[in-house]
């Protein structure tokens, strides 16, 4: 799981830079769709490669996409997580360049 969510970290910075000046709801939607996209595509790839999705949501929720790799009802959680990562990303940038 760590390598998969680590992949999302590499994608987060360019997305954050691209949507930085957008309204809050647009940024939240972009993060949610992006995180769920990584989850869906890596889950689908794992299912094809090894025959199973480690976090298979099938049978556990009503809003599961086919294949069990993504739950649509997690969209608000991923939106909030993305907005939180914005603050962390900006704070880390200030520390890295010595700003306060």
N, C-alpha and C positions, 0 to 999 in steps of 0.2 A: 504494500500500500504506500509506503513512504516514497518509493521512486515515482509512483503515479502522481501523487499530490505534489511531489517535488517538480514534476514536469509542469504542473499548473503554475508554480512559482516563476518559472522562466517565461511563461506567457503573460503573467500578471503585469510585469513592469511595462512592456510596450502598450498593453491595453490601457493601463492606468494613465500613461502619458497621453495616449490618444483621446481619452474621454475626460481628462482632468477638468476641462472647462464646461462640461455638459451639466445639465440639471441633475439633481440627486437621483431622481427616478430613472433617468436614462443610464447613469453609471451603475445603479443597483441592478437594473435589468441586464446590462452588459456582463457584469460579474456573474450573475446567476446563470445566464445562458452559457457563458464561457466555462464555468466550473462544471456545470452539468454536461456540457459537450465533451470535456476531457473525460469525465466519469463514464459517459455513454460509449465513446469511441474506444477507450482503453478496456472497458468491460467487455465490449463486443469482440475486440481483438483477442483478449484473453480467452473468451469462450471458444473462439475458433482455434486458437493455438493449443489450449490445454483442456478444453471441454467444460470449463466451469468459470463462473464469475465469483470471486471470493466474497463479495458483498451482495450476492443475489437477493433482490427484494421480492422476487416472485412469491405470491401467496401471503405476503406480509402487509400489503397496503393496497389501496384502491387505485392509486394514481401512478402505477408502475408502467414504464414503457416496455414494449415487447423485448424479451430477452432478459429482463430483470435487472439491468445494469443501472437504471436511473429512476428515481422517484420524483415526479413533478411537484408533489407537496413539499419537497425540500427546497424549492425555489426561494421562498422568503429567507430561509436559513442561509443559503449561499449568497443571497443579496446582502444580508447583514454582515456576513463574513468578509465579503469583498470590500464593503465600506470600511470595516474595521482594518483590513489590510492596507487601505489607502493611508490611514493615519500612521500605521506602523511603518510603511514604506517612506512616507514623508519624514517621520522622525528619524529613521535610520539614515536618510539622505542628509539631514542636518548634522547628525553626529559624524558622518563620514567626511563631510567637507568642513567641519569645525564650526558650524553655525549654532546659535542657541536661541 
